[in-house]
Amino acid sequence: MNEFITPAQLAVRIAVCERTLLRWRTEGLGPSFTRLGPRRIAYSADEVDRWLAARTHESRAAEAATPAA
């Protein structure tokens, strides 16, 4: 079963503030999220891992050669 994490937990994990996660959700920049209720958001741990993996590069040259996500 997939584990879900809160925005606060994700913010700590990737060292950004929760406000940044809110902005990313608004702009479609961060990992996919699940709305559990009118004011409750969660992130799939598996989706966060995929999102991070897609942004992992061996070098700046490799990063430049990768199409923007």
Number of C-alpha atoms within 10 A of each C-alpha: 3 8 10 18 16 15 19 14 14 19 16 11 9 10 9 12 13 16 12 12 18 15 12 14 14 10 9 10 12 16 17 15 18 11 10 10 8 6 6 10 15 19 20 17 17 12 16 19 11 13 15 13 10 12 11 10 13 7 9 9 9 10 13 10 10 12 6 8 7
